[in-house]
Amino acid sequence: MTGPRFAPRFKRVAAIIAGWIFVGLGILGLFLPFLQGILFLLVGLIILAREYHWARRLLTNLRSRFPALDSLIKKAHDKTARILGHPAGKG
């Protein structure tokens, strides 16, 4: 499977895998004192929110429930968008 159609699919699968890895590290970080659990969870959710509606909905709920986290989520979203090469329009 080569050609121009392979690159977007590979990028999508790589982003989903990276998102789940960050979520896994975040869960570990909730129990291990040397990992930033919340930070890893947020980054993982931001990555997964591009593909999964439940992750978008969860981020929206977090933003409304914890307004202090909103600016942190926006900064992490913009940084993640730059790394993944997506426009940072919504978030």
A tleap script that builds the chain and sets N, CA, C and O, in Angstrom:
source leaprc.protein.ff14SB
mol = sequence {
  NMET THR GLY PRO ARG PHE ALA PRO ARG PHE
  LYS ARG VAL ALA ALA ILE ILE ALA GLY TRP
  ILE PHE VAL GLY LEU GLY ILE LEU GLY LEU
  PHE LEU PRO PHE LEU GLN GLY ILE LEU PHE
  LEU LEU VAL GLY LEU ILE ILE LEU ALA ARG
  GLU TYR HIE TRP ALA ARG ARG LEU LEU THR
  ASN LEU ARG SER ARG PHE PRO ALA LEU ASP
  SER LEU ILE LYS LYS ALA HIE ASP LYS THR
  ALA ARG ILE LEU GLY HIE PRO ALA GLY LYS
  CGLY
}
set mol.1.N position { 0.840 -1.158 0.000 }
set mol.1.CA position { 0.000 0.000 0.000 }
set mol.1.C position { 0.901 1.243 0.000 }
set mol.1.O position { 1.399 1.645 1.051 }
set mol.2.N position { 1.100 1.817 -1.112 }
set mol.2.CA position { 1.938 3.001 -1.217 }
set mol.2.C position { 1.161 4.111 -1.886 }
set mol.2.O position { 0.022 3.920 -2.313 }
set mol.3.N position { 1.767 5.241 -1.972 }
set mol.3.CA position { 1.145 6.344 -2.669 }
set mol.3.C position { 0.610 7.395 -1.734 }
set mol.3.O position { 0.834 7.325 -0.525 }
set mol.4.N position { -0.092 8.366 -2.271 }
set mol.4.CA position { -0.560 9.497 -1.464 }
set mol.4.C position { -1.638 9.141 -0.456 }
set mol.4.O position { -1.812 9.858 0.530 }
set mol.5.N position { -2.373 8.042 -0.678 }
set mol.5.CA position { -3.437 7.678 0.276 }
set mol.5.C position { -2.877 7.024 1.523 }
set mol.5.O position { -3.541 7.001 2.559 }
set mol.6.N position { -1.664 6.491 1.444 }
set mol.6.CA position { -1.074 5.800 2.586 }
set mol.6.C position { -0.651 6.771 3.684 }
set mol.6.O position { -0.808 6.463 4.865 }
set mol.7.N position { -0.122 7.927 3.323 }
set mol.7.CA position { 0.402 8.875 4.306 }
set mol.7.C position { -0.664 9.362 5.289 }
set mol.7.O position { -0.412 9.331 6.493 }
set mol.8.N position { -1.838 9.807 4.843 }
set mol.8.CA position { -2.850 10.263 5.822 }
set mol.8.C position { -3.324 9.135 6.739 }
set mol.8.O position { -3.563 9.359 7.926 }
set mol.9.N position { -3.458 7.942 6.202 }
set mol.9.CA position { -3.903 6.814 7.030 }
set mol.9.C position { -2.850 6.480 8.081 }
set mol.9.O position { -3.175 6.235 9.243 }
set mol.10.N position { -1.584 6.472 7.662 }
set mol.10.CA position { -0.498 6.189 8.600 }
set mol.10.C position { -0.445 7.255 9.688 }
set mol.10.O position { -0.271 6.939 10.865 }
set mol.11.N position { -0.595 8.518 9.292 }
set mol.11.CA position { -0.559 9.625 10.241 }
set mol.11.C position { -1.702 9.508 11.250 }
set mol.11.O position { -1.522 9.774 12.438 }
set mol.12.N position { -2.878 9.109 10.765 }
set mol.12.CA position { -4.043 8.960 11.633 }
set mol.12.C position { -3.831 7.828 12.632 }
set mol.12.O position { -4.101 7.989 13.823 }
set mol.13.N position { -3.352 6.689 12.151 }
set mol.13.CA position { -3.116 5.549 13.031 }
set mol.13.C position { -2.019 5.877 14.045 }
set mol.13.O position { -2.126 5.523 15.219 }
set mol.14.N position { -0.966 6.554 13.586 }
set mol.14.CA position { 0.112 6.935 14.497 }
set mol.14.C position { -0.389 7.888 15.573 }
set mol.14.O position { 0.015 7.781 16.730 }
set mol.15.N position { -1.264 8.819 15.204 }
set mol.15.CA position { -1.813 9.761 16.181 }
set mol.15.C position { -2.690 9.037 17.200 }
set mol.15.O position { -2.627 9.335 18.392 }
set mol.16.N position { -3.501 8.094 16.743 }
set mol.16.CA position { -4.356 7.332 17.667 }
set mol.16.C position { -3.503 6.521 18.632 }
set mol.16.O position { -3.781 6.486 19.831 }
set mol.17.N position { -2.472 5.873 18.119 }
set mol.17.CA position { -1.576 5.090 18.988 }
set mol.17.C position { -0.889 5.997 19.992 }
set mol.17.O position { -0.809 5.669 21.176 }
set mol.18.N position { -0.389 7.144 19.525 }
set mol.18.CA position { 0.279 8.091 20.431 }
set mol.18.C position { -0.696 8.592 21.497 }
set mol.18.O position { -0.323 8.724 22.663 }
set mol.19.N position { -1.925 8.869 21.110 }
set mol.19.CA position { -2.922 9.325 22.077 }
set mol.19.C position { -3.167 8.292 23.161 }
set mol.19.O position { -3.222 8.629 24.344 }
set mol.20.N position { -3.315 7.036 22.766 }
set mol.20.CA position { -3.541 5.981 23.757 }
set mol.20.C position { -2.316 5.756 24.629 }
set mol.20.O position { -2.452 5.433 25.809 }
set mol.21.N position { -1.116 5.923 24.065 }
set mol.21.CA position { 0.100 5.797 24.873 }
set mol.21.C position { 0.129 6.892 25.938 }
set mol.21.O position { 0.447 6.627 27.097 }
set mol.22.N position { -0.206 8.125 25.541 }
set mol.22.CA position { -0.244 9.216 26.511 }
set mol.22.C position { -1.299 8.970 27.582 }
set mol.22.O position { -1.061 9.243 28.759 }
set mol.23.N position { -2.460 8.459 27.188 }
set mol.23.CA position { -3.500 8.152 28.182 }
set mol.23.C position { -2.989 7.073 29.143 }
set mol.23.O position { -3.182 7.181 30.354 }
set mol.24.N position { -2.349 6.049 28.617 }
set mol.24.CA position { -1.781 4.994 29.468 }
set mol.24.C position { -0.738 5.535 30.430 }
set mol.24.O position { -0.732 5.191 31.611 }
set mol.25.N position { 0.153 6.394 29.911 }
set mol.25.CA position { 1.144 7.016 30.788 }
set mol.25.C position { 0.480 7.903 31.832 }
set mol.25.O position { 0.944 7.994 32.969 }
set mol.26.N position { -0.602 8.553 31.441 }
set mol.26.CA position { -1.332 9.392 32.383 }
set mol.26.C position { -1.949 8.579 33.508 }
set mol.26.O position { -1.925 8.989 34.669 }
set mol.27.N position { -2.496 7.433 33.161 }
set mol.27.CA position { -3.074 6.565 34.195 }
set mol.27.C position { -1.980 6.074 35.133 }
set mol.27.O position { -2.161 6.056 36.350 }
set mol.28.N position { -0.836 5.674 34.560 }
set mol.28.CA position { 0.300 5.278 35.400 }
set mol.28.C position { 0.759 6.442 36.272 }
set mol.28.O position { 1.095 6.262 37.442 }
set mol.29.N position { 0.769 7.636 35.688 }
set mol.29.CA position { 1.217 8.808 36.411 }
set mol.29.C position { 0.327 9.182 37.580 }
set mol.29.O position { 0.769 9.865 38.504 }
set mol.30.N position { -0.921 8.744 37.549 }
set mol.30.CA position { -1.798 9.001 38.693 }
set mol.30.C position { -1.352 8.218 39.922 }
set mol.30.O position { -1.661 8.604 41.050 }
set mol.31.N position { -0.626 7.119 39.711 }
set mol.31.CA position { -0.192 6.273 40.814 }
set mol.31.C position { 1.300 6.381 41.099 }
set mol.31.O position { 1.739 6.074 42.207 }
set mol.32.N position { 2.085 6.813 40.115 }
set mol.32.CA position { 3.528 6.932 40.295 }
set mol.32.C position { 3.884 8.399 40.500 }
set mol.32.O position { 3.453 9.255 39.728 }
set mol.33.N position { 4.663 8.696 41.531 }
set mol.33.CA position { 4.924 10.097 41.856 }
set mol.33.C position { 5.838 10.831 40.870 }
set mol.33.O position { 5.871 12.062 40.884 }
set mol.34.N position { 6.568 10.133 40.031 }
set mol.34.CA position { 7.526 10.802 39.148 }
set mol.34.C position { 6.965 11.095 37.757 }
set mol.34.O position { 7.663 11.689 36.935 }
set mol.35.N position { 5.735 10.698 37.476 }
set mol.35.CA position { 5.090 11.027 36.200 }
set mol.35.C position { 3.995 12.064 36.429 }
set mol.35.O position { 3.307 12.038 37.450 }
set mol.36.N position { 3.842 12.962 35.485 }
set mol.36.CA position { 2.786 13.971 35.543 }
set mol.36.C position { 1.507 13.370 34.949 }
set mol.36.O position { 1.249 13.519 33.754 }
set mol.37.N position { 0.722 12.705 35.763 }
set mol.37.CA position { -0.445 11.968 35.291 }
set mol.37.C position { -1.479 12.820 34.579 }
set mol.37.O position { -1.934 12.469 33.491 }
set mol.38.N position { -1.850 13.931 35.183 }
set mol.38.CA position { -2.882 14.786 34.598 }
set mol.38.C position { -2.411 15.345 33.262 }
set mol.38.O position { -3.180 15.390 32.301 }
set mol.39.N position { -1.157 15.769 33.194 }
set mol.39.CA position { -0.623 16.332 31.959 }
set mol.39.C position { -0.648 15.302 30.831 }
set mol.39.O position { -1.074 15.613 29.719 }
set mol.40.N position { -0.198 14.091 31.109 }
set mol.40.CA position { -0.216 13.043 30.090 }
set mol.40.C position { -1.639 12.705 29.663 }
set mol.40.O position { -1.899 12.481 28.481 }
set mol.41.N position { -2.559 12.668 30.622 }
set mol.41.CA position { -3.957 12.399 30.279 }
set mol.41.C position { -4.522 13.481 29.370 }
set mol.41.O position { -5.196 13.179 28.385 }
set mol.42.N position { -4.250 14.744 29.699 }
set mol.42.CA position { -4.755 15.834 28.874 }
set mol.42.C position { -4.193 15.787 27.454 }
set mol.42.O position { -4.928 15.959 26.482 }
set mol.43.N position { -2.887 15.552 27.344 }
set mol.43.CA position { -2.278 15.469 26.008 }
set mol.43.C position { -2.873 14.300 25.228 }
set mol.43.O position { -3.184 14.439 24.045 }
set mol.44.N position { -3.033 13.158 25.879 }
set mol.44.CA position { -3.632 12.004 25.219 }
set mol.44.C position { -5.056 12.282 24.764 }
set mol.44.O position { -5.438 11.912 23.653 }
set mol.45.N position { -5.843 12.932 25.613 }
set mol.45.CA position { -7.226 13.265 25.237 }
set mol.45.C position { -7.274 14.270 24.093 }
set mol.45.O position { -8.136 14.181 23.218 }
set mol.46.N position { -6.358 15.217 24.100 }
set mol.46.CA position { -6.327 16.199 23.017 }
set mol.46.C position { -6.016 15.512 21.690 }
set mol.46.O position { -6.620 15.828 20.665 }
set mol.47.N position { -5.084 14.586 21.713 }
set mol.47.CA position { -4.752 13.850 20.485 }
set mol.47.C position { -5.932 12.987 20.050 }
set mol.47.O position { -6.280 12.960 18.870 }
set mol.48.N position { -6.542 12.290 20.990 }
set mol.48.CA position { -7.665 11.404 20.661 }
set mol.48.C position { -8.921 12.166 20.272 }
set mol.48.O position { -9.778 11.629 19.570 }
set mol.49.N position { -9.042 13.413 20.720 }
set mol.49.CA position { -10.231 14.209 20.404 }
set mol.49.C position { -10.361 14.471 18.908 }
set mol.49.O position { -11.454 14.788 18.439 }
set mol.50.N position { -9.294 14.349 18.161 }
set mol.50.CA position { -9.357 14.516 16.707 }
set mol.50.C position { -10.117 13.361 16.042 }
set mol.50.O position { -10.666 13.520 14.952 }
set mol.51.N position { -10.143 12.210 16.701 }
set mol.51.CA position { -10.742 11.017 16.102 }
set mol.51.C position { -11.977 10.502 16.832 }
set mol.51.O position { -12.828 9.849 16.227 }
set mol.52.N position { -12.081 10.792 18.128 }
set mol.52.CA position { -13.151 10.208 18.930 }
set mol.52.C position { -14.043 11.296 19.534 }
set mol.52.O position { -13.570 12.249 20.153 }
set mol.53.N position { -15.345 11.115 19.331 }
set mol.53.CA position { -16.316 12.068 19.858 }
set mol.53.C position { -16.324 12.076 21.386 }
set mol.53.O position { -16.471 13.136 21.994 }
set mol.54.N position { -16.170 10.914 22.011 }
set mol.54.CA position { -16.200 10.847 23.463 }
set mol.54.C position { -15.048 11.651 24.076 }
set mol.54.O position { -15.209 12.236 25.147 }
set mol.55.N position { -13.897 11.685 23.415 }
set mol.55.CA position { -12.757 12.447 23.930 }
set mol.55.C position { -13.019 13.948 23.798 }
set mol.55.O position { -12.680 14.719 24.695 }
set mol.56.N position { -13.627 14.367 22.671 }
set mol.56.CA position { -14.001 15.781 22.500 }
set mol.56.C position { -15.000 16.199 23.574 }
set mol.56.O position { -14.876 17.272 24.164 }
set mol.57.N position { -15.984 15.351 23.821 }
set mol.57.CA position { -17.013 15.646 24.814 }
set mol.57.C position { -16.396 15.722 26.225 }
set mol.57.O position { -16.755 16.594 27.016 }
set mol.58.N position { -15.472 14.808 26.528 }
set mol.58.CA position { -14.817 14.811 27.831 }
set mol.58.C position { -13.981 16.079 28.026 }
set mol.58.O position { -13.997 16.668 29.107 }
set mol.59.N position { -13.259 16.500 26.995 }
set mol.59.CA position { -12.494 17.744 27.094 }
set mol.59.C position { -13.410 18.947 27.292 }
set mol.59.O position { -13.095 19.847 28.070 }
set mol.60.N position { -14.535 18.966 26.595 }
set mol.60.CA position { -15.497 20.059 26.754 }
set mol.60.C position { -16.038 20.098 28.186 }
set mol.60.O position { -16.177 21.171 28.774 }
set mol.61.N position { -16.339 18.933 28.735 }
set mol.61.CA position { -16.825 18.865 30.119 }
set mol.61.C position { -15.755 19.316 31.104 }
set mol.61.O position { -16.059 20.018 32.068 }
set mol.62.N position { -14.507 18.921 30.871 }
set mol.62.CA position { -13.417 19.348 31.750 }
set mol.62.C position { -13.238 20.858 31.714 }
set mol.62.O position { -13.015 21.496 32.743 }
set mol.63.N position { -13.340 21.422 30.511 }
set mol.63.CA position { -13.189 22.879 30.378 }
set mol.63.C position { -14.277 23.634 31.109 }
set mol.63.O position { -14.007 24.655 31.742 }
set mol.64.N position { -15.501 23.149 31.032 }
set mol.64.CA position { -16.592 23.856 31.701 }
set mol.64.C position { -16.564 23.632 33.213 }
set mol.64.O position { -16.924 24.528 33.977 }
set mol.65.N position { -16.146 22.468 33.642 }
set mol.65.CA position { -16.131 22.171 35.075 }
set mol.65.C position { -14.931 22.792 35.785 }
set mol.65.O position { -15.036 23.214 36.937 }
set mol.66.N position { -13.792 22.846 35.095 }
set mol.66.CA position { -12.567 23.388 35.675 }
set mol.66.C position { -12.041 24.514 34.790 }
set mol.66.O position { -11.162 24.289 33.958 }
set mol.67.N position { -12.570 25.719 34.961 }
set mol.67.CA position { -12.161 26.836 34.094 }
set mol.67.C position { -10.670 27.145 34.170 }
set mol.67.O position { -10.100 27.649 33.201 }
set mol.68.N position { -10.029 26.855 35.291 }
set mol.68.CA position { -8.593 27.106 35.408 }
set mol.68.C position { -7.791 26.206 34.464 }
set mol.68.O position { -6.694 26.569 34.040 }
set mol.69.N position { -8.330 25.054 34.144 }
set mol.69.CA position { -7.647 24.144 33.215 }
set mol.69.C position { -7.831 24.551 31.755 }
set mol.69.O position { -7.103 24.080 30.881 }
set mol.70.N position { -8.794 25.414 31.493 }
set mol.70.CA position { -9.110 25.776 30.114 }
set mol.70.C position { -7.911 26.355 29.378 }
set mol.70.O position { -7.640 25.964 28.243 }
set mol.71.N position { -7.189 27.279 30.002 }
set mol.71.CA position { -6.030 27.869 29.314 }
set mol.71.C position { -4.930 26.834 29.124 }
set mol.71.O position { -4.244 26.847 28.102 }
set mol.72.N position { -4.750 25.937 30.090 }
set mol.72.CA position { -3.755 24.872 29.945 }
set mol.72.C position { -4.133 23.935 28.805 }
set mol.72.O position { -3.274 23.517 28.030 }
set mol.73.N position { -5.419 23.605 28.704 }
set mol.73.CA position { -5.880 22.733 27.624 }
set mol.73.C position { -5.692 23.412 26.274 }
set mol.73.O position { -5.283 22.767 25.309 }
set mol.74.N position { -5.987 24.709 26.197 }
set mol.74.CA position { -5.801 25.435 24.935 }
set mol.74.C position { -4.342 25.456 24.516 }
set mol.74.O position { -4.032 25.243 23.344 }
set mol.75.N position { -3.432 25.711 25.468 }
set mol.75.CA position { -2.003 25.718 25.151 }
set mol.75.C position { -1.543 24.340 24.693 }
set mol.75.O position { -0.805 24.221 23.715 }
set mol.76.N position { -1.980 23.295 25.401 }
set mol.76.CA position { -1.596 21.939 25.018 }
set mol.76.C position { -2.176 21.563 23.661 }
set mol.76.O position { -1.528 20.868 22.878 }
set mol.77.N position { -3.392 22.019 23.382 }
set mol.77.CA position { -4.024 21.739 22.095 }
set mol.77.C position { -3.247 22.404 20.963 }
set mol.77.O position { -2.993 21.780 19.933 }
set mol.78.N position { -2.870 23.669 21.152 }
set mol.78.CA position { -2.110 24.378 20.121 }
set mol.78.C position { -0.756 23.715 19.872 }
set mol.78.O position { -0.324 23.568 18.729 }
set mol.79.N position { -0.099 23.320 20.953 }
set mol.79.CA position { 1.206 22.666 20.811 }
set mol.79.C position { 1.063 21.317 20.117 }
set mol.79.O position { 1.867 20.973 19.250 }
set mol.80.N position { 0.051 20.561 20.494 }
set mol.80.CA position { -0.197 19.264 19.868 }
set mol.80.C position { -0.530 19.435 18.393 }
set mol.80.O position { -0.072 18.656 17.558 }
set mol.81.N position { -1.322 20.448 18.070 }
set mol.81.CA position { -1.685 20.701 16.672 }
set mol.81.C position { -0.451 21.040 15.844 }
set mol.81.O position { -0.322 20.589 14.706 }
set mol.82.N position { 0.457 21.835 16.412 }
set mol.82.CA position { 1.693 22.166 15.693 }
set mol.82.C position { 2.539 20.929 15.465 }
set mol.82.O position { 3.098 20.750 14.382 }
set mol.83.N position { 2.641 20.075 16.469 }
set mol.83.CA position { 3.463 18.861 16.347 }
set mol.83.C position { 2.873 17.919 15.309 }
set mol.83.O position { 3.605 17.347 14.501 }
set mol.84.N position { 1.550 17.754 15.327 }
set mol.84.CA position { 0.897 16.836 14.396 }
set mol.84.C position { 0.656 17.452 13.026 }
set mol.84.O position { 0.288 16.750 12.084 }
set mol.85.N position { 0.861 18.758 12.909 }
set mol.85.CA position { 0.684 19.419 11.621 }
set mol.85.C position { -0.747 19.723 11.281 }
set mol.85.O position { -1.087 19.850 10.105 }
set mol.86.N position { -1.614 19.847 12.295 }
set mol.86.CA position { -3.020 20.188 12.085 }
set mol.86.C position { -3.217 21.666 12.372 }
set mol.86.O position { -2.494 22.232 13.192 }
set mol.87.N position { -4.167 22.297 11.727 }
set mol.87.CA position { -4.478 23.678 12.076 }
set mol.87.C position { -5.083 23.731 13.480 }
set mol.87.O position { -5.836 22.835 13.863 }
set mol.88.N position { -4.767 24.743 14.227 }
set mol.88.CA position { -5.221 24.846 15.620 }
set mol.88.C position { -6.499 25.648 15.738 }
set mol.88.O position { -6.698 26.336 16.739 }
set mol.89.N position { -7.362 25.580 14.754 }
set mol.89.CA position { -8.568 26.388 14.724 }
set mol.89.C position { -9.539 26.090 15.837 }
set mol.89.O position { -9.923 26.994 16.579 }
set mol.90.N position { -9.955 24.814 15.976 }
set mol.90.CA position { -10.925 24.465 17.006 }
set mol.90.C position { -10.200 23.909 18.205 }
set mol.90.O position { -9.122 23.330 18.070 }
set mol.91.N position { -10.777 24.078 19.374 }
set mol.91.CA position { -10.203 23.472 20.537 }
set mol.91.C position { -10.612 24.118 21.729 }
set mol.91.O position { -10.205 23.716 22.819 }
savepdb mol mol.pdb
quit
